[in-house]
Amino acid sequence: MKLPEFCVVLIVMIIFLGFMGFPVGLSGVVGNYGVTINESTGELIDADMESSSYFLDIFGGGIGIFILLAGAGAVIVGLFAKGYDTSLIILPLIITTGTLFAGTSWTIIKYVSELNQIWATNVVTLLFVGIGVAFIWSCVSYFAGR
């Protein structure tokens, strides 16, 4: 599987597991955006992005205009400079996806191991380790092919 599709699959899997009520690594990130989800039911309680910490950090104090101008400048420079590596643009997405997947995998493996069912722990560990190895293999394949 190609790396961009793999990132989308992992993010959708993490969101799905979060909605099912499993402890996932996405809870803190979603909370910073002003979205509150009930941990036991997975129900959306509140979504107020305008008063979230990220929104105030980006658009509070006039820094939003600077970010907009810097983005426009980057696009203009990109139109004239054709010798850039596009993998540097998606690298933060890949690192974030890998970190969230590792955190989610570890919390779910710990959650299942607390059930004291060795076979269930082995199955879940094998599943998440296999997906993790496939993600690493996909990253190596993507960046080695550049």
C-alpha positions in Angstrom: 0.0 0.0 0.0 1.3 3.5 -0.8 2.2 5.8 2.1 -0.5 8.5 1.7 -3.3 5.8 1.6 -1.6 4.1 4.6 -1.7 7.4 6.6 -5.4 7.9 5.8 -6.2 4.3 6.9 -4.3 4.7 10.2 -6.0 8.0 11.0 -9.5 6.6 10.2 -8.7 3.5 12.3 -7.6 5.7 15.3 -10.8 7.8 15.0 -12.9 4.7 14.7 -11.3 3.1 17.8 -11.8 6.4 19.7 -15.5 6.5 18.8 -15.8 2.9 20.0 -14.6 4.1 23.5 -11.1 2.8 23.4 -8.4 5.0 24.9 -6.5 6.4 21.9 -3.7 8.9 21.5 -5.9 11.3 19.6 -7.8 12.5 22.7 -5.3 15.2 23.7 -5.0 16.5 20.2 -8.7 16.8 19.7 -9.1 18.5 23.0 -6.6 21.2 22.0 -8.9 22.0 19.0 -11.8 22.6 21.3 -13.7 19.4 20.6 -15.0 17.5 23.7 -16.0 13.9 23.4 -17.5 11.7 26.1 -15.0 9.0 26.9 -17.5 6.4 27.9 -20.0 6.8 25.1 -17.9 8.4 22.3 -20.6 11.1 21.9 -19.7 14.6 20.8 -20.3 17.0 23.7 -18.9 20.3 22.5 -17.0 21.7 19.5 -15.9 25.3 20.0 -12.8 25.9 17.9 -12.9 29.6 18.2 -12.1 29.5 22.0 -9.6 26.6 21.7 -5.9 27.0 22.6 -4.7 26.3 19.0 -7.1 28.9 17.5 -6.0 31.6 20.0 -2.3 30.7 19.4 -2.7 31.0 15.7 -5.1 33.9 15.2 -4.7 35.7 18.5 -2.3 38.7 18.6 -2.2 39.3 14.8 0.0 36.3 14.0 -2.7 34.8 11.7 -2.0 37.5 9.2 1.7 36.7 9.3 1.0 33.1 8.7 -1.3 33.9 5.8 1.4 36.2 4.2 4.1 33.6 4.8 1.9 30.9 3.2 1.2 33.1 0.2 5.0 33.9 -0.1 5.8 30.2 0.0 3.3 29.5 -2.8 4.8 32.3 -4.9 8.4 31.1 -4.3 7.2 27.5 -5.1 5.9 28.6 -8.5 9.3 29.8 -9.5 11.5 27.1 -7.8 10.9 23.7 -9.3 13.8 21.9 -7.7 12.3 21.2 -4.2 11.6 17.9 -2.6 7.9 17.4 -2.0 8.5 14.7 0.7 9.5 17.5 3.1 5.9 18.8 2.9 4.2 15.6 3.9 6.9 14.6 6.5 5.1 16.3 9.4 1.9 14.4 8.5 3.8 11.1 8.5 5.5 11.8 11.8 2.2 12.8 13.5 0.4 9.8 12.1 3.1 7.4 13.3 3.2 9.0 16.7 -0.6 8.8 17.1 -0.6 5.2 15.9 2.2 4.2 18.3 0.4 5.8 21.2 -2.9 4.3 20.3 -1.3 0.8 19.8 0.4 1.0 23.2 -2.7 2.1 25.1 -4.9 -0.6 23.5 -2.3 -3.3 24.1 -2.2 -2.3 27.8 -6.0 -2.1 27.9 -6.3 -5.7 26.5 -3.5 -7.0 28.8 -5.4 -5.9 31.8 -8.2 -8.3 30.9 -5.8 -11.1 31.8 -6.5 -13.1 28.6 -3.2 -14.0 27.2 -4.6 -15.1 23.8 -6.4 -11.7 23.3 -3.2 -9.8 24.2 -1.2 -11.9 21.8 -3.8 -11.4 19.0 -4.0 -7.6 19.5 -0.2 -7.3 19.8 0.3 -9.2 16.7 -2.2 -7.1 14.8 -0.8 -3.8 15.9 2.9 -4.8 15.5 2.1 -6.1 12.0 0.4 -2.9 11.0 3.3 -0.9 12.5 5.9 -2.9 10.6 3.9 -2.4 7.4 3.7 1.4 8.0 7.5 1.5 8.6 8.0 -0.5 5.4 5.8 1.8 3.5 7.8 4.8 4.8 11.1 3.2 3.8 9.6 2.4 0.4 8.3 5.9 -0.1 11.5 7.8 0.9 13.9 5.3 -0.8 12.1 5.7 -4.1 12.7 9.5 -4.1 
